[in-house]
Amino acid sequence: MCAANYGVVHLGSAHVPPDLNAPCPTCPYFLPTRADVKTPVGIPANLTCGVRLLGDRKVSWIRRRDLHVLTTGNFTYTTDKRFRALHLPGSPFWSLQIHTPTVEDSGVYECQVSTQPKISRRFRLRVVVPMAAITGTREIFMKAGSDINITCVVKGAIRGAPVTWYHVLPRPSRRESVVIRGDDETEVINEGGRGGVQLVTDKNGGNSWLLVNRATWKDAGNYTCAPAHAMPDSVSVHVLDG
């Protein structure tokens, strides 16, 4: 039987290696793995619990909100196929994987070891909806020949996720000889276009900047910042003659 001081561990804490002078130097103890995990919706998330001196004891993952046992050892006890146990033979790490997490999966999960009394460590999972936010107003009015400068701040996206910019081209004025029928035309700015367009994306922070030099009426229209795995955001640009 393990000593009582190897009891419940608070969220974010972990046991230290056992002291040979402690009452139970052979009892299991937790390794300091990450206890607060944030992931975008739909991106697989792993909660990893490290346990030393496990012996023949079992590691179980429990969802705290309903006390449902999700996994024990290598076995999964839930009918929700998005959850599964991950463990390599000989490894001290036992992971609970949620394959396509939703916002409803957010909450506290507990890694429990079948000692007497049981010891446990709690983990918090936060599933967020990533979204883009273009700074400034929803509409931009500017004179022809000015520069268009749009900043897109991406919140909650995974690091390194690509950002795609779209431009809905405006319909030509009556003085133009070209007539567009049906829906407005959309172009992907990342794939090129006219000269004088610069696009910079911070792969670490995820933010993106679009600069169009010496704008004409053809550069007016709707601009959309669309990061991968995130909700897009748009702004309308009006280029005025004179």
C-alpha positions as YAML, in Angstrom:
chain: A
units: angstrom
residues:
- id: 1
  name: MET
  ca: [0.00, 0.00, 0.00]
- id: 2
  name: CYS
  ca: [1.30, 3.44, -0.90]
- id: 3
  name: ALA
  ca: [1.59, 6.23, 1.63]
- id: 4
  name: ALA
  ca: [-1.25, 8.73, 1.95]
- id: 5
  name: ASN
  ca: [0.92, 11.65, 0.88]
- id: 6
  name: TYR
  ca: [0.78, 10.22, -2.66]
- id: 7
  name: GLY
  ca: [-2.88, 11.19, -2.91]
- id: 8
  name: VAL
  ca: [-4.85, 13.45, -5.26]
- id: 9
  name: VAL
  ca: [-2.79, 15.99, -7.21]
- id: 10
  name: HIS
  ca: [-4.24, 19.39, -8.06]
- id: 11
  name: LEU
  ca: [-4.55, 20.61, -11.66]
- id: 12
  name: GLY
  ca: [-1.16, 21.42, -13.15]
- id: 13
  name: SER
  ca: [0.94, 19.84, -10.40]
- id: 14
  name: ALA
  ca: [2.97, 16.65, -10.46]
- id: 15
  name: HIS
  ca: [4.75, 14.37, -8.04]
- id: 16
  name: VAL
  ca: [8.49, 14.74, -7.61]
- id: 17
  name: PRO
  ca: [10.76, 11.67, -7.79]
- id: 18
  name: PRO
  ca: [10.54, 9.62, -4.60]
- id: 19
  name: ASP
  ca: [12.91, 10.24, -1.74]
- id: 20
  name: LEU
  ca: [14.64, 7.08, -0.50]
- id: 21
  name: ASN
  ca: [13.89, 8.27, 3.04]
- id: 22
  name: ALA
  ca: [10.19, 8.75, 2.24]
- id: 23
  name: PRO
  ca: [7.59, 6.34, 3.71]
- id: 24
  name: CYS
  ca: [7.02, 4.75, 0.26]
- id: 25
  name: PRO
  ca: [10.02, 5.10, -2.08]
- id: 26
  name: THR
  ca: [8.63, 2.42, -4.42]
- id: 27
  name: CYS
  ca: [5.18, 3.98, -4.96]
- id: 28
  name: PRO
  ca: [4.21, 5.32, -8.42]
- id: 29
  name: TYR
  ca: [4.64, 9.04, -8.97]
- id: 30
  name: PHE
  ca: [3.70, 11.43, -11.76]
- id: 31
  name: LEU
  ca: [6.08, 13.07, -14.18]
- id: 32
  name: PRO
  ca: [5.65, 16.81, -14.89]
- id: 33
  name: THR
  ca: [3.82, 16.66, -18.23]
- id: 34
  name: ARG
  ca: [1.75, 19.50, -19.65]
- id: 35
  name: ALA
  ca: [-1.56, 19.79, -17.79]
- id: 36
  name: ASP
  ca: [-3.27, 22.59, -19.76]
- id: 37
  name: VAL
  ca: [-3.85, 21.77, -23.44]
- id: 38
  name: LYS
  ca: [-5.47, 24.06, -26.00]
- id: 39
  name: THR
  ca: [-6.40, 22.90, -29.51]
- id: 40
  name: PRO
  ca: [-8.49, 24.23, -32.40]
- id: 41
  name: VAL
  ca: [-11.78, 22.52, -33.21]
- id: 42
  name: GLY
  ca: [-11.23, 19.38, -35.29]
- id: 43
  name: ILE
  ca: [-7.47, 19.14, -34.66]
- id: 44
  name: PRO
  ca: [-6.46, 15.98, -32.71]
- id: 45
  name: ALA
  ca: [-5.52, 16.62, -29.09]
- id: 46
  name: ASN
  ca: [-3.40, 14.45, -26.78]
- id: 47
  name: LEU
  ca: [-3.49, 14.59, -22.99]
- id: 48
  name: THR
  ca: [-0.30, 12.89, -21.78]
- id: 49
  name: CYS
  ca: [0.17, 11.49, -18.30]
- id: 50
  name: GLY
  ca: [3.64, 10.30, -17.22]
- id: 51
  name: VAL
  ca: [3.90, 7.73, -14.42]
- id: 52
  name: ARG
  ca: [7.06, 6.18, -12.97]
- id: 53
  name: LEU
  ca: [7.24, 3.00, -10.87]
- id: 54
  name: LEU
  ca: [3.86, 1.87, -12.19]
- id: 55
  name: GLY
  ca: [4.52, -1.84, -11.71]
- id: 56
  name: ASP
  ca: [1.40, -3.94, -12.33]
- id: 57
  name: ARG
  ca: [-0.97, -1.05, -11.69]
- id: 58
  name: LYS
  ca: [-3.26, 0.42, -14.34]
- id: 59
  name: VAL
  ca: [-3.59, 3.96, -15.68]
- id: 60
  name: SER
  ca: [-7.12, 5.15, -16.43]
- id: 61
  name: TRP
  ca: [-8.47, 8.33, -18.03]
- id: 62
  name: ILE
  ca: [-11.70, 9.73, -16.59]
- id: 63
  name: ARG
  ca: [-13.85, 12.64, -17.84]
- id: 64
  name: ARG
  ca: [-14.62, 14.66, -14.73]
- id: 65
  name: ARG
  ca: [-17.92, 16.24, -15.77]
- id: 66
  name: ASP
  ca: [-19.72, 12.88, -15.83]
- id: 67
  name: LEU
  ca: [-17.08, 10.64, -14.16]
- id: 68
  name: HIS
  ca: [-17.07, 8.45, -17.29]
- id: 69
  name: VAL
  ca: [-14.11, 6.05, -17.55]
- id: 70
  name: LEU
  ca: [-12.75, 6.56, -21.07]
- id: 71
  name: THR
  ca: [-9.72, 4.26, -21.07]
- id: 72
  name: THR
  ca: [-7.89, 1.84, -18.80]
- id: 73
  name: GLY
  ca: [-4.44, 0.71, -19.84]
- id: 74
  name: ASN
  ca: [-4.55, 0.17, -23.61]
- id: 75
  name: PHE
  ca: [-8.30, -0.41, -23.70]
- id: 76
  name: THR
  ca: [-10.97, 2.16, -24.57]
- id: 77
  name: TYR
  ca: [-14.27, 1.92, -22.68]
- id: 78
  name: THR
  ca: [-16.33, 4.53, -24.49]
- id: 79
  name: THR
  ca: [-18.44, 4.04, -27.61]
- id: 80
  name: ASP
  ca: [-17.28, 7.44, -28.84]
- id: 81
  name: LYS
  ca: [-14.66, 6.37, -31.38]
- id: 82
  name: ARG
  ca: [-12.96, 9.76, -31.25]
- id: 83
  name: PHE
  ca: [-11.34, 8.73, -27.94]
- id: 84
  name: ARG
  ca: [-8.55, 6.19, -27.69]
- id: 85
  name: ALA
  ca: [-5.64, 5.21, -25.45]
- id: 86
  name: LEU
  ca: [-2.09, 5.67, -26.72]
- id: 87
  name: HIS
  ca: [0.90, 3.92, -25.12]
- id: 88
  name: LEU
  ca: [4.16, 2.42, -26.31]
- id: 89
  name: PRO
  ca: [5.43, -0.69, -24.45]
- id: 90
  name: GLY
  ca: [8.02, 0.28, -21.86]
- id: 91
  name: SER
  ca: [7.13, 3.97, -22.00]
- id: 92
  name: PRO
  ca: [6.09, 5.82, -18.81]
- id: 93
  name: PHE
  ca: [3.70, 8.00, -20.84]
- id: 94
  name: TRP
  ca: [-0.02, 7.22, -21.19]
- id: 95
  name: SER
  ca: [-2.01, 9.44, -23.51]
- id: 96
  name: LEU
  ca: [-5.68, 10.07, -24.11]
- id: 97
  name: GLN
  ca: [-6.28, 11.14, -27.71]
- id: 98
  name: ILE
  ca: [-9.40, 12.99, -28.88]
- id: 99
  name: HIS
  ca: [-9.31, 12.64, -32.66]
- id: 100
  name: THR
  ca: [-11.73, 15.41, -33.76]
- id: 101
  name: PRO
  ca: [-12.47, 17.46, -30.64]
- id: 102
  name: THR
  ca: [-15.42, 19.83, -30.42]
- id: 103
  name: VAL
  ca: [-15.98, 22.76, -28.08]
- id: 104
  name: GLU
  ca: [-18.17, 20.45, -25.95]
- id: 105
  name: ASP
  ca: [-15.10, 18.27, -25.25]
- id: 106
  name: SER
  ca: [-13.53, 21.12, -23.29]
- id: 107
  name: GLY
  ca: [-13.16, 20.48, -19.59]
- id: 108
  name: VAL
  ca: [-11.20, 18.59, -16.96]
- id: 109
  name: TYR
  ca: [-9.90, 15.04, -17.47]
- id: 110
  name: GLU
  ca: [-8.25, 12.92, -14.81]
- id: 111
  name: CYS
  ca: [-5.35, 10.48, -15.12]
- id: 112
  name: GLN
  ca: [-5.82, 7.91, -12.36]
- id: 113
  name: VAL
  ca: [-3.47, 5.19, -11.12]
- id: 114
  name: SER
  ca: [-4.92, 2.09, -9.42]
- id: 115
  name: THR
  ca: [-2.90, 2.30, -6.24]
- id: 116
  name: GLN
  ca: [-4.41, 1.93, -2.75]
- id: 117
  name: PRO
  ca: [-5.45, 4.64, -2.16]
- id: 118
  name: LYS
  ca: [-5.71, 5.82, -5.78]
- id: 119
  name: ILE
  ca: [-3.56, 8.71, -6.96]
- id: 120
  name: SER
  ca: [-4.63, 11.04, -9.75]
- id: 121
  name: ARG
  ca: [-3.64, 14.09, -11.73]
- id: 122
  name: ARG
  ca: [-6.04, 16.45, -13.51]
- id: 123
  name: PHE
  ca: [-5.68, 17.93, -16.98]
- id: 124
  name: ARG
  ca: [-7.62, 20.75, -18.59]
- id: 125
  name: LEU
  ca: [-8.55, 20.62, -22.29]
- id: 126
  name: ARG
  ca: [-9.64, 23.81, -24.05]
- id: 127
  name: VAL
  ca: [-11.08, 23.38, -27.55]
- id: 128
  name: VAL
  ca: [-11.34, 26.76, -29.27]
- id: 129
  name: VAL
  ca: [-12.85, 28.01, -32.52]
- id: 130
  name: PRO
  ca: [-9.99, 29.75, -34.38]
- id: 131
  name: MET
  ca: [-10.99, 32.91, -36.18]
- id: 132
  name: ALA
  ca: [-9.56, 35.73, -38.22]
- id: 133
  name: ALA
  ca: [-10.19, 39.36, -37.30]
- id: 134
  name: ILE
  ca: [-9.35, 42.20, -39.70]
- id: 135
  name: THR
  ca: [-8.42, 45.28, -37.72]
- id: 136
  name: GLY
  ca: [-10.23, 48.58, -38.24]
- id: 137
  name: THR
  ca: [-13.65, 49.26, -39.71]
- id: 138
  name: ARG
  ca: [-15.79, 46.95, -41.86]
- id: 139
  name: GLU
  ca: [-15.53, 49.39, -44.79]
- id: 140
  name: ILE
  ca: [-12.51, 51.33, -46.08]
- id: 141
  name: PHE
  ca: [-12.89, 54.45, -48.26]
- id: 142
  name: MET
  ca: [-9.80, 55.76, -50.04]
- id: 143
  name: LYS
  ca: [-8.69, 57.80, -53.05]
- id: 144
  name: ALA
  ca: [-7.39, 56.19, -56.24]
- id: 145
  name: GLY
  ca: [-3.59, 56.01, -56.20]
- id: 146
  name: SER
  ca: [-3.42, 55.40, -52.45]
- id: 147
  name: ASP
  ca: [-2.12, 52.20, -50.88]
- id: 148
  name: ILE
  ca: [-4.44, 49.55, -49.43]
- id: 149
  name: ASN
  ca: [-3.05, 48.14, -46.17]
- id: 150
  name: ILE
  ca: [-5.06, 45.41, -44.42]
- id: 151
  name: THR
  ca: [-4.02, 43.62, -41.21]
- id: 152
  name: CYS
  ca: [-5.54, 40.25, -40.29]
- id: 153
  name: VAL
  ca: [-5.09, 38.96, -36.74]
- id: 154
  name: VAL
  ca: [-5.59, 35.20, -36.36]
- id: 155
  name: LYS
  ca: [-6.73, 33.97, -32.96]
- id: 156
  name: GLY
  ca: [-6.54, 30.37, -31.79]
- id: 157
  name: ALA
  ca: [-5.15, 28.83, -34.99]
- id: 158
  name: ILE
  ca: [-2.43, 26.19, -34.94]
- id: 159
  name: ARG
  ca: [1.11, 27.47, -35.43]
- id: 160
  name: GLY
  ca: [2.22, 27.55, -39.04]
- id: 161
  name: ALA
  ca: [-1.30, 27.29, -40.49]
- id: 162
  name: PRO
  ca: [-1.39, 28.92, -43.95]
- id: 163
  name: VAL
  ca: [-3.49, 32.03, -44.59]
- id: 164
  name: THR
  ca: [-5.26, 32.53, -47.91]
- id: 165
  name: TRP
  ca: [-6.53, 35.92, -49.11]
- id: 166
  name: TYR
  ca: [-9.48, 36.27, -51.48]
- id: 167
  name: HIS
  ca: [-10.56, 39.32, -53.47]
- id: 168
  name: VAL
  ca: [-14.04, 39.64, -54.91]
- id: 169
  name: LEU
  ca: [-13.52, 41.84, -57.97]
- id: 170
  name: PRO
  ca: [-15.88, 44.80, -58.39]
- id: 171
  name: ARG
  ca: [-18.15, 45.09, -61.40]
- id: 172
  name: PRO
  ca: [-16.77, 47.50, -64.04]
- id: 173
  name: SER
  ca: [-18.25, 50.97, -64.37]
- id: 174
  name: ARG
  ca: [-20.31, 51.88, -67.43]
- id: 175
  name: ARG
  ca: [-17.33, 53.54, -69.07]
- id: 176
  name: GLU
  ca: [-15.57, 50.17, -69.23]
- id: 177
  name: SER
  ca: [-16.09, 48.06, -72.35]
- id: 178
  name: VAL
  ca: [-16.09, 44.77, -70.39]
- id: 179
  name: VAL
  ca: [-19.38, 43.55, -69.00]
- id: 180
  name: ILE
  ca: [-19.48, 40.89, -66.30]
- id: 181
  name: ARG
  ca: [-22.61, 38.81, -66.08]
- id: 182
  name: GLY
  ca: [-23.76, 36.73, -63.12]
- id: 183
  name: ASP
  ca: [-21.77, 36.58, -59.86]
- id: 184
  name: ASP
  ca: [-18.78, 38.76, -59.11]
- id: 185
  name: GLU
  ca: [-15.43, 37.19, -59.92]
- id: 186
  name: THR
  ca: [-13.22, 35.98, -57.04]
- id: 187
  name: GLU
  ca: [-9.44, 35.71, -57.19]
- id: 188
  name: VAL
  ca: [-6.98, 34.07, -54.81]
- id: 189
  name: ILE
  ca: [-4.41, 36.74, -54.03]
- id: 190
  name: ASN
  ca: [-1.82, 34.17, -52.95]
- id: 191
  name: GLU
  ca: [-1.61, 32.90, -56.50]
- id: 192
  name: GLY
  ca: [-0.49, 36.21, -57.94]
- id: 193
  name: GLY
  ca: [-2.32, 38.88, -59.89]
- id: 194
  name: ARG
  ca: [-1.24, 42.35, -60.85]
- id: 195
  name: GLY
  ca: [2.09, 43.76, -59.70]
- id: 196
  name: GLY
  ca: [2.37, 45.91, -56.61]
- id: 197
  name: VAL
  ca: [0.70, 43.41, -54.29]
- id: 198
  name: GLN
  ca: [2.62, 42.28, -51.19]
- id: 199
  name: LEU
  ca: [1.51, 39.56, -48.82]
- id: 200
  name: VAL
  ca: [3.30, 38.76, -45.54]
- id: 201
  name: THR
  ca: [2.24, 36.07, -43.04]
- id: 202
  name: ASP
  ca: [3.85, 35.47, -39.65]
- id: 203
  name: LYS
  ca: [4.10, 31.66, -39.48]
- id: 204
  name: ASN
  ca: [4.62, 31.72, -35.72]
- id: 205
  name: GLY
  ca: [1.91, 34.20, -34.71]
- id: 206
  name: GLY
  ca: [-0.38, 33.49, -37.65]
- id: 207
  name: ASN
  ca: [-1.07, 37.16, -38.39]
- id: 208
  name: SER
  ca: [-1.10, 38.30, -42.02]
- id: 209
  name: TRP
  ca: [-0.69, 41.64, -43.81]
- id: 210
  name: LEU
  ca: [-1.86, 42.59, -47.30]
- id: 211
  name: LEU
  ca: [-0.53, 45.68, -49.10]
- id: 212
  name: VAL
  ca: [-1.74, 46.89, -52.50]
- id: 213
  name: ASN
  ca: [0.27, 49.78, -53.98]
- id: 214
  name: ARG
  ca: [-1.40, 52.61, -55.92]
- id: 215
  name: ALA
  ca: [-4.90, 51.18, -55.91]
- id: 216
  name: THR
  ca: [-7.30, 51.65, -58.82]
- id: 217
  name: TRP
  ca: [-11.04, 50.97, -58.99]
- id: 218
  name: LYS
  ca: [-10.20, 47.37, -59.95]
- id: 219
  name: ASP
  ca: [-8.62, 46.91, -56.49]
- id: 220
  name: ALA
  ca: [-11.87, 47.84, -54.78]
- id: 221
  name: GLY
  ca: [-14.22, 45.13, -53.55]
- id: 222
  name: ASN
  ca: [-14.33, 42.58, -50.78]
- id: 223
  name: TYR
  ca: [-11.11, 41.23, -49.23]
- id: 224
  name: THR
  ca: [-11.28, 38.04, -47.14]
- id: 225
  name: CYS
  ca: [-8.60, 36.67, -44.82]
- id: 226
  name: ALA
  ca: [-9.09, 32.89, -44.56]
- id: 227
  name: PRO
  ca: [-6.64, 30.97, -42.34]
- id: 228
  name: ALA
  ca: [-6.67, 27.19, -42.52]
- id: 229
  name: HIS
  ca: [-8.91, 25.59, -39.85]
- id: 230
  name: ALA
  ca: [-10.33, 28.99, -38.84]
- id: 231
  name: MET
  ca: [-13.32, 31.21, -39.48]
- id: 232
  name: PRO
  ca: [-12.52, 33.90, -42.09]
- id: 233
  name: ASP
  ca: [-13.11, 37.65, -41.85]
- id: 234
  name: SER
  ca: [-13.78, 40.23, -44.57]
- id: 235
  name: VAL
  ca: [-13.59, 43.94, -45.25]
- id: 236
  name: SER
  ca: [-15.01, 46.06, -48.08]
- id: 237
  name: VAL
  ca: [-12.69, 48.50, -49.87]
- id: 238
  name: HIS
  ca: [-14.06, 51.47, -51.86]
- id: 239
  name: VAL
  ca: [-11.62, 53.30, -54.18]
- id: 240
  name: LEU
  ca: [-12.88, 56.78, -55.10]
- id: 241
  name: ASP
  ca: [-11.82, 58.77, -58.18]
- id: 242
  name: GLY
  ca: [-10.16, 62.11, -57.57]
...
